[in-house]
């Protein structure tokens, strides 16, 4: 068997039996170490993990960022490079070859890399809608990056230089629309909570500036402009479907943009609910019950 690349792949999972086999199959043949950190699956996630000969560890759920930080800090990782992969994602052969090249190149100066991914929605690849390209830091030198402590849509903070890889990974959640809708209902609650803290000055802003490339610019707008826009759901639909050419993705693109606009509307309503709750007077204290 050829020597495997000095890369550790880390998954955090819960009830991922529909997705996990695809994700594991895309990495086990070439990554030196693969770990699954599970937060209490009740399906066949553990059995699927062990059938691939992969390390399975239970750790109670701490939140998206804290769970991943815990995994990187506490798993017995020995490789110099780490890749954080979700169970509904897989690494394409082209990206695999690029990762191996970076991990075995002693002249590499970067400490982390942005990875592009494409989304599968209703069995079709999304080519536009502002969701492709979709850059996130997932591949980094061990000890040189950590997730910011944010409830949802967390990003990595890196020490040193970052770079961009050319090839893509795939995002394809096979659990169906019922799960997808339920997940976005949960995400919208967490996002509304983060936006509420940001608007009250209770959340520390990420260090990006408007001129820090496309990712930094997106984060700056999200922190400084987006919370103050009226009708955010409408502007998100306009941005995705018109300005980012979602109409070129046809029928699926229309529904994808509408789906994300509805998600934005959920955030707006839940944010309003939080402000209303903060302004509401405290309920009267119950009167003591006097027994005869």
One Martini backbone bead per residue (centre of mass of N, CA, C, O) as a GRO file, in nm:
protein
  292
    1UNK     BB    1   0.095   0.036   0.024
    2UNK     BB    2   0.082   0.351  -0.004
    3UNK     BB    3   0.163   0.633   0.121
    4UNK     BB    4   0.016   0.846   0.323
    5UNK     BB    5  -0.097   1.142   0.390
    6UNK     BB    6  -0.018   1.414   0.623
    7UNK     BB    7  -0.344   1.382   0.708
    8UNK     BB    8  -0.624   1.501   0.896
    9UNK     BB    9  -0.955   1.391   0.931
   10UNK     BB   10  -1.244   1.582   1.055
   11UNK     BB   11  -1.542   1.486   1.223
   12UNK     BB   12  -1.876   1.601   1.293
   13UNK     BB   13  -2.153   1.420   1.448
   14UNK     BB   14  -2.521   1.345   1.379
   15UNK     BB   15  -2.702   1.149   1.216
   16UNK     BB   16  -2.519   1.034   0.921
   17UNK     BB   17  -2.602   0.775   0.745
   18UNK     BB   18  -2.665   0.913   0.459
   19UNK     BB   19  -2.350   1.044   0.428
   20UNK     BB   20  -2.080   0.917   0.549
   21UNK     BB   21  -1.982   0.710   0.336
   22UNK     BB   22  -1.908   0.920   0.120
   23UNK     BB   23  -1.699   1.077   0.286
   24UNK     BB   24  -1.508   0.843   0.365
   25UNK     BB   25  -1.449   0.738   0.072
   26UNK     BB   26  -1.288   1.020   0.001
   27UNK     BB   27  -1.030   0.954   0.238
   28UNK     BB   28  -0.919   0.665   0.344
   29UNK     BB   29  -0.698   0.600   0.109
   30UNK     BB   30  -0.498   0.883   0.180
   31UNK     BB   31  -0.536   0.938   0.476
   32UNK     BB   32  -0.369   0.888   0.769
   33UNK     BB   33  -0.613   1.035   0.931
   34UNK     BB   34  -0.938   0.945   1.087
   35UNK     BB   35  -1.213   1.131   1.242
   36UNK     BB   36  -1.495   1.077   1.470
   37UNK     BB   37  -1.716   1.313   1.625
   38UNK     BB   38  -1.973   1.232   1.847
   39UNK     BB   39  -2.311   1.354   1.989
   40UNK     BB   40  -2.541   1.108   1.976
   41UNK     BB   41  -2.620   0.881   1.797
   42UNK     BB   42  -2.921   0.671   1.677
   43UNK     BB   43  -2.793   0.545   1.445
   44UNK     BB   44  -2.538   0.420   1.203
   45UNK     BB   45  -2.277   0.590   1.242
   46UNK     BB   46  -2.086   0.403   1.400
   47UNK     BB   47  -2.092   0.156   1.210
   48UNK     BB   48  -1.983   0.301   0.962
   49UNK     BB   49  -1.718   0.396   1.078
   50UNK     BB   50  -1.604   0.108   1.157
   51UNK     BB   51  -1.620  -0.015   0.864
   52UNK     BB   52  -1.365   0.187   0.786
   53UNK     BB   53  -1.157   0.204   1.032
   54UNK     BB   54  -1.255   0.442   1.218
   55UNK     BB   55  -1.235   0.673   1.450
   56UNK     BB   56  -1.447   0.676   1.751
   57UNK     BB   57  -1.593   0.965   1.924
   58UNK     BB   58  -1.727   1.085   2.217
   59UNK     BB   59  -1.896   1.416   2.236
   60UNK     BB   60  -2.053   1.649   2.373
   61UNK     BB   61  -2.233   1.904   2.283
   62UNK     BB   62  -2.105   2.263   2.226
   63UNK     BB   63  -2.101   2.342   1.939
   64UNK     BB   64  -1.963   2.409   1.645
   65UNK     BB   65  -1.693   2.539   1.734
   66UNK     BB   66  -1.625   2.382   1.999
   67UNK     BB   67  -1.625   2.098   1.879
   68UNK     BB   68  -1.387   2.144   1.682
   69UNK     BB   69  -1.181   2.243   1.886
   70UNK     BB   70  -1.182   1.991   2.057
   71UNK     BB   71  -1.087   1.795   1.842
   72UNK     BB   72  -0.810   1.933   1.782
   73UNK     BB   73  -0.712   1.926   2.092
   74UNK     BB   74  -0.787   1.591   2.169
   75UNK     BB   75  -0.696   1.441   1.949
   76UNK     BB   76  -0.454   1.198   1.815
   77UNK     BB   77  -0.287   1.401   1.643
   78UNK     BB   78   0.016   1.377   1.413
   79UNK     BB   79  -0.024   1.560   1.191
   80UNK     BB   80   0.048   1.867   1.025
   81UNK     BB   81  -0.238   1.822   0.890
   82UNK     BB   82  -0.580   1.963   0.861
   83UNK     BB   83  -0.925   1.849   0.796
   84UNK     BB   84  -1.246   1.991   0.783
   85UNK     BB   85  -1.529   1.766   0.759
   86UNK     BB   86  -1.832   1.709   0.653
   87UNK     BB   87  -2.070   1.455   0.611
   88UNK     BB   88  -2.198   1.629   0.348
   89UNK     BB   89  -1.908   1.583   0.235
   90UNK     BB   90  -1.657   1.579  -0.036
   91UNK     BB   91  -1.359   1.473  -0.193
   92UNK     BB   92  -1.215   1.524  -0.469
   93UNK     BB   93  -0.968   1.406  -0.666
   94UNK     BB   94  -0.845   1.685  -0.728
   95UNK     BB   95  -0.820   1.779  -0.434
   96UNK     BB   96  -0.655   1.549  -0.325
   97UNK     BB   97  -0.400   1.609  -0.496
   98UNK     BB   98  -0.358   1.895  -0.380
   99UNK     BB   99  -0.326   1.821  -0.082
  100UNK     BB  100  -0.083   1.633  -0.111
  101UNK     BB  101   0.110   1.841  -0.229
  102UNK     BB  102   0.111   2.033   0.012
  103UNK     BB  103   0.186   1.821   0.246
  104UNK     BB  104   0.470   1.741   0.070
  105UNK     BB  105   0.562   2.048   0.071
  106UNK     BB  106   0.832   2.210   0.221
  107UNK     BB  107   0.779   2.511   0.074
  108UNK     BB  108   0.539   2.587   0.225
  109UNK     BB  109   0.399   2.905   0.364
  110UNK     BB  110   0.130   2.821   0.449
  111UNK     BB  111  -0.125   2.765   0.720
  112UNK     BB  112  -0.373   2.804   0.516
  113UNK     BB  113  -0.684   2.709   0.332
  114UNK     BB  114  -0.897   2.775   0.089
  115UNK     BB  115  -1.212   2.618   0.009
  116UNK     BB  116  -1.402   2.503  -0.243
  117UNK     BB  117  -1.765   2.472  -0.301
  118UNK     BB  118  -2.037   2.268  -0.403
  119UNK     BB  119  -2.387   2.250  -0.456
  120UNK     BB  120  -2.657   2.026  -0.382
  121UNK     BB  121  -2.991   2.072  -0.529
  122UNK     BB  122  -3.217   1.868  -0.626
  123UNK     BB  123  -2.976   1.708  -0.784
  124UNK     BB  124  -2.827   1.989  -0.835
  125UNK     BB  125  -2.596   2.206  -0.945
  126UNK     BB  126  -2.465   2.501  -0.817
  127UNK     BB  127  -2.331   2.786  -1.012
  128UNK     BB  128  -2.462   3.021  -0.845
  129UNK     BB  129  -2.623   3.245  -0.616
  130UNK     BB  130  -2.352   3.292  -0.434
  131UNK     BB  131  -2.252   2.960  -0.400
  132UNK     BB  132  -2.054   3.015  -0.654
  133UNK     BB  133  -1.827   3.057  -0.493
  134UNK     BB  134  -1.720   2.877  -0.171
  135UNK     BB  135  -1.529   3.000   0.088
  136UNK     BB  136  -1.317   2.801   0.317
  137UNK     BB  137  -1.150   2.720   0.598
  138UNK     BB  138  -1.007   2.365   0.630
  139UNK     BB  139  -0.690   2.386   0.577
  140UNK     BB  140  -0.429   2.312   0.824
  141UNK     BB  141  -0.206   2.370   1.053
  142UNK     BB  142  -0.129   2.245   1.335
  143UNK     BB  143  -0.198   2.516   1.564
  144UNK     BB  144  -0.289   2.768   1.337
  145UNK     BB  145  -0.607   2.714   1.402
  146UNK     BB  146  -0.938   2.858   1.482
  147UNK     BB  147  -1.250   2.891   1.594
  148UNK     BB  148  -1.480   3.098   1.629
  149UNK     BB  149  -1.714   3.203   1.884
  150UNK     BB  150  -1.985   3.085   1.716
  151UNK     BB  151  -2.300   2.951   1.674
  152UNK     BB  152  -2.283   3.020   1.355
  153UNK     BB  153  -2.098   3.040   1.086
  154UNK     BB  154  -1.810   2.968   1.128
  155UNK     BB  155  -1.469   3.080   1.152
  156UNK     BB  156  -1.137   3.100   1.082
  157UNK     BB  157  -0.843   3.160   1.271
  158UNK     BB  158  -0.520   3.273   1.160
  159UNK     BB  159  -0.178   3.207   1.167
  160UNK     BB  160  -0.081   3.375   0.910
  161UNK     BB  161  -0.073   3.248   0.606
  162UNK     BB  162  -0.287   3.238   0.319
  163UNK     BB  163  -0.472   3.032   0.081
  164UNK     BB  164  -0.562   2.889  -0.246
  165UNK     BB  165  -0.745   2.644  -0.389
  166UNK     BB  166  -0.867   2.511  -0.696
  167UNK     BB  167  -1.031   2.282  -0.588
  168UNK     BB  168  -1.315   2.087  -0.507
  169UNK     BB  169  -1.592   2.039  -0.304
  170UNK     BB  170  -1.875   1.855  -0.184
  171UNK     BB  171  -2.228   1.936  -0.131
  172UNK     BB  172  -2.451   1.660  -0.003
  173UNK     BB  173  -2.760   1.630   0.133
  174UNK     BB  174  -2.943   1.312   0.183
  175UNK     BB  175  -3.192   1.384   0.397
  176UNK     BB  176  -3.355   1.609   0.284
  177UNK     BB  177  -3.588   1.865   0.314
  178UNK     BB  178  -3.684   1.824   0.601
  179UNK     BB  179  -3.404   1.858   0.726
  180UNK     BB  180  -3.319   2.125   0.591
  181UNK     BB  181  -3.545   2.293   0.723
  182UNK     BB  182  -3.478   2.228   1.018
  183UNK     BB  183  -3.190   2.342   1.010
  184UNK     BB  184  -3.274   2.637   0.932
  185UNK     BB  185  -3.435   2.685   1.184
  186UNK     BB  186  -3.194   2.663   1.374
  187UNK     BB  187  -3.002   2.866   1.237
  188UNK     BB  188  -3.189   3.117   1.263
  189UNK     BB  189  -3.173   3.132   1.569
  190UNK     BB  190  -2.863   3.167   1.590
  191UNK     BB  191  -2.840   3.414   1.402
  192UNK     BB  192  -3.024   3.603   1.565
  193UNK     BB  193  -2.849   3.595   1.817
  194UNK     BB  194  -2.593   3.714   1.687
  195UNK     BB  195  -2.724   3.978   1.581
  196UNK     BB  196  -2.815   4.085   1.851
  197UNK     BB  197  -2.531   4.108   1.978
  198UNK     BB  198  -2.414   4.293   1.759
  199UNK     BB  199  -2.624   4.535   1.792
  200UNK     BB  200  -2.536   4.556   2.117
  201UNK     BB  201  -2.217   4.499   2.149
  202UNK     BB  202  -2.174   4.170   2.249
  203UNK     BB  203  -1.991   4.122   1.993
  204UNK     BB  204  -1.708   4.016   1.843
  205UNK     BB  205  -1.541   4.117   1.584
  206UNK     BB  206  -1.401   4.048   1.314
  207UNK     BB  207  -1.089   4.147   1.148
  208UNK     BB  208  -1.213   4.225   0.897
  209UNK     BB  209  -1.198   4.394   0.585
  210UNK     BB  210  -1.306   4.523   0.292
  211UNK     BB  211  -0.999   4.463   0.152
  212UNK     BB  212  -0.987   4.129   0.232
  213UNK     BB  213  -1.128   4.028   0.014
  214UNK     BB  214  -1.410   3.842  -0.038
  215UNK     BB  215  -1.436   3.732   0.253
  216UNK     BB  216  -1.387   3.994   0.413
  217UNK     BB  217  -1.612   4.156   0.275
  218UNK     BB  218  -1.848   3.978   0.359
  219UNK     BB  219  -1.804   4.007   0.666
  220UNK     BB  220  -1.821   4.315   0.684
  221UNK     BB  221  -2.111   4.342   0.578
  222UNK     BB  222  -2.245   4.150   0.787
  223UNK     BB  223  -2.159   4.343   1.037
  224UNK     BB  224  -2.221   4.661   0.919
  225UNK     BB  225  -2.486   4.638   0.713
  226UNK     BB  226  -2.697   4.404   0.720
  227UNK     BB  227  -2.850   4.460   1.003
  228UNK     BB  228  -2.969   4.756   0.872
  229UNK     BB  229  -3.148   4.628   0.671
  230UNK     BB  230  -3.425   4.622   0.501
  231UNK     BB  231  -3.557   4.353   0.382
  232UNK     BB  232  -3.345   4.108   0.361
  233UNK     BB  233  -3.491   3.888   0.199
  234UNK     BB  234  -3.514   4.053  -0.063
  235UNK     BB  235  -3.208   4.117  -0.107
  236UNK     BB  236  -3.120   3.825  -0.120
  237UNK     BB  237  -3.278   3.748  -0.369
  238UNK     BB  238  -3.161   3.960  -0.560
  239UNK     BB  239  -2.869   3.879  -0.529
  240UNK     BB  240  -2.895   3.576  -0.615
  241UNK     BB  241  -3.088   3.584  -0.879
  242UNK     BB  242  -2.955   3.844  -1.021
  243UNK     BB  243  -2.659   3.940  -0.942
  244UNK     BB  244  -2.578   3.602  -0.925
  245UNK     BB  245  -2.735   3.433  -1.153
  246UNK     BB  246  -2.965   3.223  -1.063
  247UNK     BB  247  -3.129   3.194  -1.334
  248UNK     BB  248  -2.909   2.996  -1.465
  249UNK     BB  249  -3.027   2.748  -1.273
  250UNK     BB  250  -3.319   2.768  -1.297
  251UNK     BB  251  -3.547   2.606  -1.122
  252UNK     BB  252  -3.347   2.546  -0.889
  253UNK     BB  253  -3.247   2.837  -0.848
  254UNK     BB  254  -3.514   2.962  -0.764
  255UNK     BB  255  -3.560   2.777  -0.510
  256UNK     BB  256  -3.296   2.837  -0.367
  257UNK     BB  257  -3.339   3.144  -0.330
  258UNK     BB  258  -3.611   3.118  -0.181
  259UNK     BB  259  -3.506   2.952   0.054
  260UNK     BB  260  -3.298   3.170   0.158
  261UNK     BB  261  -3.504   3.398   0.195
  262UNK     BB  262  -3.670   3.253   0.411
  263UNK     BB  263  -3.439   3.231   0.610
  264UNK     BB  264  -3.404   3.539   0.643
  265UNK     BB  265  -3.692   3.585   0.752
  266UNK     BB  266  -3.657   3.422   1.009
  267UNK     BB  267  -3.441   3.599   1.131
  268UNK     BB  268  -3.607   3.859   1.146
  269UNK     BB  269  -3.834   3.752   1.333
  270UNK     BB  270  -3.645   3.652   1.566
  271UNK     BB  271  -3.519   3.927   1.620
  272UNK     BB  272  -3.777   4.074   1.694
  273UNK     BB  273  -3.848   3.889   1.930
  274UNK     BB  274  -3.605   3.967   2.106
  275UNK     BB  275  -3.671   4.269   2.133
  276UNK     BB  276  -3.952   4.229   2.258
  277UNK     BB  277  -3.856   4.070   2.508
  278UNK     BB  278  -3.668   4.301   2.619
  279UNK     BB  279  -3.923   4.514   2.650
  280UNK     BB  280  -4.070   4.344   2.831
  281UNK     BB  281  -4.223   4.302   3.105
  282UNK     BB  282  -4.217   4.159   3.385
  283UNK     BB  283  -4.365   3.927   3.542
  284UNK     BB  284  -4.551   3.867   3.788
  285UNK     BB  285  -4.544   3.762   4.090
  286UNK     BB  286  -4.645   3.516   4.262
  287UNK     BB  287  -4.873   3.442   4.480
  288UNK     BB  288  -4.908   3.340   4.778
  289UNK     BB  289  -5.004   3.042   4.930
  290UNK     BB  290  -5.269   3.013   5.162
  291UNK     BB  291  -5.327   2.806   5.402
  292UNK     BB  292  -5.584   2.694   5.622
   0.00000   0.00000   0.00000
